[in-house]
Amino acid sequence: MLTREEYNEARALQGQGWSVSAIARHLSRDRKTVRSYLTGCRRPGVRRSPEDSFLRFAPYCKQRLTDAAHLPASDLFDEIVELGYTGGYSTFTRALRKHDLRPPCPACNRQVGPPLPSTDPRTAESVYLTVLRLMDPPPEWGFGRCAYLTVGRLETSRRWRSVLTDSDGFPYEVEAIDEVLRRLGGTGARWILDPSILADSRTATKSLREFAQVAEHYGASAEAAPRTERGGALSEDDLRQIMCTWRTVSSTCPLRAAQDRFDQLGTRLDTRRAQTAQQRGTEKAPSLLPLPDSPYPAQICAMRTVAPRGLVPFRGNAYAVAPDLAGAAVEVRWRIGEAHVSIATTSGAVIARHVLAPRGSRRTVNGTTEPITLERQARPPRPPGTPCRRGGYTPLSPAAAAEAQKLQTKEPEATRRRTDQQAWAAIAEAKRLLASHRGISLEEAFTVLSDWARTHRLGLAALARDIVSGTGASDLILAAVADAEASWPLTS
């Protein structure tokens, strides 16, 4: 490619009478490249894009993938190679993605569950979500130095519900948000997240993106709270009532009893607000969206040390493993919404799988009641009556067979015809140049070209292209000086 500056310099040198070869040597460029710019075949500063050899086969690939959306790319590649495709497999798969030839399967891309009703954004309910830190929880809870209270408040009615958790990690917050929304009876179309529920300032963007995926599962959108509304999820009276309730939790109070106290507090405040709003005539019913049947499938992983009797503590219960593992470190895994909990080694091998006991029930779960399998299905089961062909060979449809016939007949003939025309045009131009430089007839020039190609074992069309482009043996054939005439090997 010639830049604009090189093109202007080449034009100036051509105006001074320089030959194409001299200009090419001066610019350190190929003569064919310089000639293509000087003759106007190419534009300066614009790189020539290579010809896409896949375009010939695009209609066939599109038809095959329309007939069988799950046809493996390797099988389709083998088919078009037999039809004349010369590109590589990676180039082929990249072309499939570039031209977007694989359509979505209607049986697989179905909507799971009933469609959510549309909500007017001007009247959509918002849910403010925040987290409060409560210090010095009862030791038997196993929460450590502080407990976390996730609170969700509705914007219209100012109703709120709260859930106690032992961590402020992402999967724990997802579980708490699901329980809060189910206590409220639905979700708003907007989630407004307080900075306390997000990570620190260095990872706040990532946390907001993760919570946006969770909100999409519930049919809502997530956004960070504006600076003017931060800390305003709860009123001062609500915060005072929460702290008073927390102070009534004794060191021997079970976790379930403490959670019941916060639920009763929320119900009691709701009744008081409803009575006040009814007296003022400002009572409004919240417009909530229905919740999905299953929560967001986040996975909770907790490291535990096996007790002396082979028991692993988790959420107020104990789960049995082999007694000889006492003192070993294991990982407890539980995916939100599932009825089983798995226990794995530090290397990832699952060694036990138990039925999940209610949180804080102080139960000891013994024995393996379920076989150790995958923790969740790779994809949701298909409903009956949705045929989706996967695997096996899919025969050509009549439309695909017609496209293959076009590639086997019309396209190769047109390509060969176009190539032959270009070759004969190059031979004719080479005969004309040789005849004009040596002062012989066209028939004699053709004889000279044929003898040279046969002696040096060259193709006649390739030799003609070298003469026209000024490469190879063209300097000997088209030399204008007398010395070149004597050095011509075919004159004897």
C-alpha positions in Angstrom: 0.0 0.0 0.0 1.2 3.5 -0.9 0.6 6.3 1.5 -0.7 9.7 0.3 2.9 11.2 0.5 4.4 8.3 -1.5 1.6 8.6 -4.1 2.2 12.3 -4.5 6.0 11.7 -4.8 5.4 9.0 -7.4 3.1 11.3 -9.4 5.7 14.1 -9.3 8.5 11.7 -10.5 6.3 10.4 -13.3 5.7 14.0 -14.4 9.5 14.4 -14.6 9.8 11.4 -17.0 10.8 8.7 -14.6 9.9 5.1 -15.5 7.8 2.9 -13.3 10.8 0.7 -12.5 12.9 3.8 -11.4 10.0 5.1 -9.3 9.6 1.6 -7.7 13.4 1.4 -6.9 13.3 5.0 -5.4 10.3 4.2 -3.2 11.5 0.6 -2.4 8.2 -0.7 -3.7 7.1 -3.4 -6.1 6.6 -2.3 -9.7 3.2 -3.8 -9.9 2.1 -1.9 -6.8 3.4 1.4 -8.2 1.8 0.8 -11.6 -1.6 0.0 -10.0 -1.6 3.4 -8.2 -0.3 5.4 -11.2 -2.9 3.8 -13.5 -5.8 4.6 -11.0 -6.6 1.0 -10.2 -6.0 1.6 -6.5 -6.5 4.5 -4.2 -3.7 5.9 -2.0 -4.0 5.2 1.7 -6.7 2.5 1.2 -5.6 -1.1 1.8 -6.9 -3.6 -0.6 -9.2 -6.1 1.2 -8.6 -9.7 0.3 -11.3 -11.5 -1.5 -13.6 -13.5 0.8 -13.7 -17.0 -0.6 -16.4 -18.0 1.8 -19.1 -15.9 0.1 -19.7 -18.5 -2.5 -20.6 -21.0 0.1 -22.7 -18.7 2.4 -26.1 -19.5 0.8 -25.4 -23.3 1.2 -24.3 -22.9 4.8 -27.3 -20.7 5.6 -29.7 -23.2 4.1 -28.1 -26.2 5.9 -28.2 -24.4 9.3 -31.8 -23.3 8.7 -32.7 -26.9 8.2 -30.7 -28.2 11.2 -29.8 -25.5 13.7 -27.7 -27.9 15.8 -25.6 -29.2 12.8 -22.0 -29.3 14.1 -19.6 -26.9 12.4 -17.1 -29.7 11.8 -19.7 -31.6 9.7 -20.6 -28.6 7.7 -17.0 -27.8 7.1 -16.4 -31.3 5.7 -19.4 -30.8 3.4 -18.2 -27.5 1.9 -14.6 -28.8 1.5 -16.0 -31.5 -0.8 -17.7 -28.7 -2.7 -14.5 -26.8 -3.3 -13.8 -24.7 -0.2 -10.1 -24.2 0.3 -10.0 -22.2 3.6 -9.1 -23.5 7.0 -11.5 -24.6 9.8 -10.9 -21.5 12.0 -11.5 -19.2 9.0 -14.7 -21.1 8.3 -16.0 -20.8 11.9 -15.1 -17.1 12.0 -17.0 -16.6 8.8 -20.1 -18.3 10.3 -20.0 -15.9 13.3 -19.3 -12.9 11.1 -22.2 -13.4 8.7 -24.5 -14.7 11.5 -25.6 -17.8 9.6 -26.6 -20.0 12.4 -30.3 -19.2 13.4 -31.5 -19.7 16.9 -33.3 -23.0 17.6 -37.0 -22.3 18.4 -37.2 -25.3 20.7 -34.2 -24.4 22.8 -34.6 -20.6 22.9 -37.9 -20.7 24.6 -39.1 -18.5 27.5 -38.9 -20.4 30.8 -42.0 -19.7 32.9 -45.0 -17.4 32.3 -44.2 -14.0 30.7 -44.0 -11.2 33.2 -46.6 -8.4 32.9 -45.4 -5.1 31.5 -45.2 -2.3 33.9 -45.4 1.4 33.2 -42.1 2.9 34.3 -43.8 6.0 35.6 -45.9 3.9 38.1 -43.4 1.1 38.7 -42.6 0.2 42.3 -39.0 0.6 43.5 -37.3 -1.5 46.2 -34.5 0.1 48.3 -32.0 -2.5 49.5 -29.5 -2.0 52.2 -27.4 -3.9 54.7 -27.0 -3.2 58.5 -24.2 -4.5 60.6 -25.3 -5.8 64.0 -22.4 -6.3 66.5 -21.9 -9.2 68.9 -24.4 -11.8 67.8 -25.0 -14.9 70.0 -21.9 -17.3 69.9 -24.0 -20.3 69.1 -25.1 -18.8 65.8 -21.5 -19.1 64.5 -21.7 -15.7 62.8 -18.5 -14.4 64.3 -18.1 -10.8 65.6 -21.1 -9.3 63.7 -24.3 -10.3 61.9 -25.8 -8.7 58.8 -29.4 -7.6 58.4 -30.5 -7.2 54.8 -33.5 -4.8 54.6 -35.7 -4.2 51.6 -38.2 -1.2 51.6 -40.9 -0.4 49.1 -41.0 3.2 47.9 -44.8 3.7 47.8 -46.0 2.1 51.0 -42.7 2.3 52.9 -43.2 -1.4 54.0 -40.0 -3.2 54.7 -38.8 -6.7 55.6 -35.4 -7.9 56.8 -33.4 -11.2 56.9 -30.4 -12.1 59.1 -27.3 -13.5 57.4 -23.8 -14.5 58.6 -21.9 -12.8 55.7 -22.1 -9.9 53.3 -20.7 -11.9 50.4 -22.5 -11.9 47.1 -24.2 -15.3 47.3 -25.4 -14.6 50.9 -26.9 -11.3 49.8 -28.6 -12.9 46.8 -30.2 -15.4 49.2 -31.2 -12.7 51.6 -32.7 -10.5 48.9 -34.8 -13.5 47.6 -36.2 -14.1 51.2 -36.9 -10.4 51.6 -38.9 -10.2 48.4 -40.9 -13.3 49.2 -41.7 -11.7 52.6 -42.9 -8.6 50.8 -45.0 -10.6 48.4 -43.3 -9.5 45.1 -40.6 -7.3 43.6 -40.5 -3.9 42.2 -39.5 -3.1 38.7 -36.4 -1.2 40.0 -33.8 -2.2 42.6 -32.0 0.7 44.2 -28.9 -0.6 45.9 -27.3 1.2 48.8 -23.5 1.4 48.9 -23.6 -0.9 51.9 -24.9 -3.8 49.8 -22.3 -3.3 47.1 -18.6 -3.9 47.4 -16.0 -1.3 48.2 -15.3 1.6 45.8 -12.6 -0.5 43.9 -15.1 -3.2 42.9 -18.4 -1.4 43.0 -18.9 -1.6 39.2 -18.4 -5.3 39.2 -20.8 -5.9 42.0 -23.5 -3.7 40.4 -23.1 -5.7 37.2 -23.6 -9.0 39.1 -26.6 -7.7 40.9 -28.0 -6.5 37.6 -28.0 -10.2 36.4 -29.8 -11.2 39.6 -32.4 -8.5 39.1 -32.9 -9.6 35.5 -33.8 -13.1 36.8 -36.6 -11.5 38.8 -37.8 -9.3 35.9 -36.4 -6.1 37.4 -33.5 -3.7 36.8 -30.7 -2.7 39.3 -29.1 0.6 39.8 -27.0 2.3 42.5 -28.6 4.7 44.8 -28.1 8.4 43.9 -26.0 10.4 46.3 -29.0 12.3 47.5 -30.8 9.1 48.5 -27.9 7.2 50.0 -28.7 6.0 53.5 -32.4 6.9 53.1 -33.7 3.3 52.7 -34.9 3.4 56.3 -36.2 6.3 58.4 -34.7 7.2 61.8 -37.7 5.7 63.6 -37.3 2.4 61.7 -33.6 2.3 62.5 -34.4 2.9 66.2 -37.0 0.1 66.3 -34.5 -2.3 64.6 -31.7 -1.5 67.1 -34.1 -1.8 70.1 -35.2 -5.2 68.8 -31.6 -6.3 68.4 -30.8 -5.4 72.0 -33.6 -7.7 73.2 -31.8 -10.7 71.5 -30.0 -12.5 74.4 -26.9 -14.6 74.1 -28.9 -17.8 74.2 -31.6 -16.7 71.7 -31.9 -19.1 68.7 -31.5 -17.7 65.3 -35.0 -18.6 64.2 -36.5 -16.8 67.2 -34.4 -13.7 66.4 -35.6 -13.8 62.8 -39.2 -14.1 64.0 -38.8 -11.0 66.1 -37.7 -8.9 63.1 -40.6 -10.3 61.1 -43.1 -9.3 63.8 -41.5 -5.9 64.0 -42.1 -5.3 60.3 -45.7 -6.5 60.5 -46.4 -4.3 63.5 -45.0 -1.2 61.8 -47.0 -2.0 58.6 -50.2 -2.1 60.6 -49.4 1.3 62.2 -48.6 2.9 58.8 -51.7 1.4 57.3 -53.9 2.9 60.0 -52.3 6.3 59.6 -52.6 6.3 55.8 -56.3 5.3 56.1 -57.0 8.2 58.4 -55.3 10.6 56.0 -56.8 9.0 52.9 -53.4 8.5 51.3 -53.3 4.7 51.3 -51.8 3.2 48.1 -51.6 -0.4 47.1 -48.0 -1.3 45.8 -47.7 -2.4 42.2 -45.5 -5.5 42.6 -44.3 -8.0 40.0 -44.7 -11.7 40.6 -41.6 -13.7 41.7 -40.2 -16.6 39.8 -40.7 -20.1 41.2 -37.0 -20.6 42.0 -34.5 -18.1 43.4 -31.4 -17.0 41.5 -29.0 -20.1 41.5 -26.0 -18.6 43.3 -23.7 -21.0 45.0 -22.7 -20.6 48.6 -19.3 -22.1 49.5 -18.0 -22.2 53.1 -14.8 -23.7 54.5 -15.3 -25.8 57.6 -13.2 -28.1 59.8 -14.5 -31.6 60.5 -15.3 -32.1 64.2 -13.9 -35.0 66.2 -16.9 -37.2 65.6 -16.9 -36.6 61.8 -19.5 -33.8 61.8 -19.4 -30.7 59.7 -21.2 -27.6 61.1 -23.2 -25.6 58.6 -26.0 -23.1 59.4 -26.9 -24.4 62.8 -26.8 -28.1 61.8 -24.2 -30.8 61.6 -23.6 -33.1 58.6 -21.8 -36.4 58.9 -18.8 -37.5 56.9 -16.3 -40.3 57.5 -15.0 -40.2 61.1 -11.3 -40.6 60.0 -11.6 -37.1 58.4 -11.7 -35.4 61.8 -9.6 -32.2 61.8 -9.5 -32.0 58.0 -10.6 -28.9 56.1 -13.6 -29.4 53.8 -15.8 -27.1 51.7 -19.6 -27.1 52.1 -21.4 -26.2 48.9 -25.0 -25.3 48.6 -26.8 -23.8 45.6 -29.7 -21.5 46.5 -33.0 -23.2 46.0 -31.7 -26.8 46.1 -32.8 -29.3 48.7 -29.3 -30.9 49.2 -26.0 -29.8 50.4 -22.6 -31.2 49.2 -19.4 -31.6 51.1 -16.1 -31.6 49.1 -12.4 -31.8 49.8 -10.1 -28.9 49.2 -9.2 -30.4 45.9 -12.8 -30.4 44.8 -13.9 -34.0 45.1 -17.4 -34.4 46.6 -17.3 -36.9 49.5 -20.9 -36.5 50.9 -24.3 -35.3 49.9 -27.1 -34.7 52.5 -30.6 -33.4 52.6 -30.5 -29.8 53.7 -31.9 -29.3 57.2 -33.8 -26.1 58.1 -31.5 -23.4 59.2 -30.8 -23.2 62.9 -32.7 -26.4 63.7 -29.7 -28.0 65.5 -30.1 -31.3 63.7 -27.4 -33.9 63.0 -27.8 -35.3 59.5 -26.3 -38.8 59.2 -25.8 -41.1 56.1 -25.9 -40.4 52.4 -29.5 -40.2 51.3 -28.8 -39.2 47.7 -26.2 -40.4 45.1 -23.4 -38.1 44.4 -24.1 -36.6 41.0 -23.9 -33.2 39.3 -25.1 -30.4 41.6 -27.5 -29.1 39.0 -28.7 -30.0 35.6 -26.7 -28.8 32.7 -29.8 -27.3 31.1 -33.5 -27.1 32.1 -35.6 -30.1 31.0 -37.5 -29.6 27.8 -41.3 -29.6 28.0 -43.0 -32.4 26.1 -43.9 -31.8 22.5 -40.9 -29.7 21.6 -38.9 -31.6 19.0 -35.2 -30.5 19.0 -33.0 -32.7 16.8 -29.5 -33.0 18.3 -26.8 -35.3 17.1 -26.9 -37.7 14.2 -26.7 -36.9 10.5 -29.3 -34.6 9.0 -29.8 -35.3 5.3 -29.8 -32.5 2.7 -33.1 -30.9 2.1 -34.2 -30.1 -1.5 -33.2 -26.5 -1.1 -29.7 -27.4 0.3 -29.2 -29.9 -2.5 -30.0 -27.2 -5.1 -27.4 -24.9 -3.5 -24.9 -27.7 -3.6 -25.7 -28.3 -7.3 -25.0 -24.6 -8.1 -21.6 -24.8 -6.4 -20.7 -28.0 -8.3 -21.7 -26.8 -11.8 -22.2 -23.1 -12.4 -19.6 -21.6 -10.1 -16.5 -23.7 -11.2 -17.3 -23.2 -14.9 -17.6 -19.5 -14.4 -14.4 -19.4 -12.5 -12.5 -21.4 -15.1 -13.9 -19.3 -17.9 -12.9 -16.1 -16.2 -9.4 -17.5 -15.5 -8.9 -18.6 -19.1 -10.0 -15.1 -20.4 -7.5 -13.4 -18.2 -4.7 -15.8 -19.3 -5.4 -15.3 -23.0 -5.5 -11.5 -22.5 -2.1 -11.6 -20.8 -0.7 -13.8 -23.7 -2.0 -11.3 -26.3 -0.5 -8.3 -24.4 2.8 -10.1 -24.1 2.9 -10.9 -27.9 2.2 -7.3 -28.7 5.0 -6.0 -26.4 7.5 -8.6 -27.7 6.6 -7.8 -31.3 6.9 -4.1 -30.9 10.3 -4.3 -29.1 11.9 -6.8 -31.4 10.3 -5.7 -34.6 8.8 -9.1 -35.5 5.3 -10.3 -36.3 2.8 -11.5 -33.7 3.1 -15.1 -35.0 6.9 -15.0 -34.5 6.4 -13.4 -31.1 4.1 -16.3 -30.1 6.7 -18.8 -31.3 9.4 -17.2 -29.3 7.2 -17.2 -26.2 6.3 -20.8 -26.6 9.9 -21.9 -27.2 11.1 -20.0 -24.1 8.3 -21.5 -21.9 9.0 -25.0 -23.1 12.8 -24.7 -22.7 12.6 -23.3 -19.2 9.6 -25.4 -18.2 7.4 -22.5 -17.5 3.7 -22.0 -18.1 2.9 -19.9 -21.1 0.3 -17.8 -19.1 2.7 -17.3 -16.2 5.5 -16.2 -18.6 3.0 -13.8 -20.3 2.0 -12.3 -16.9 5.7 -11.7 -16.0 6.3 -9.9 -19.3 3.2 -7.7 -18.8 4.0 -6.9 -15.2 7.8 -6.4 -15.8 9.1 -9.2 -13.7 11.1 -12.4 -14.2 12.6 -12.7 -17.7 10.9 -9.6 -19.1 14.2 -7.6 -19.0 15.8 -10.1 -21.4 12.8 -10.3 -23.7 11.9 -6.6 -23.9 15.4 -5.2 -23.7 15.8 -2.2 -26.0 19.6 -2.2 -26.1 21.7 -4.2 -28.6 23.5 -6.1 -25.9 20.3 -7.7 -24.8 19.7 -8.8 -28.4 22.9 -10.8 -28.4 22.1 -12.3 -25.0 18.8 -13.6 -26.2 19.1 -17.4 -25.9 16.6 -18.4 -28.6 18.0 -16.4 -31.5 20.5 -19.1 -32.4 
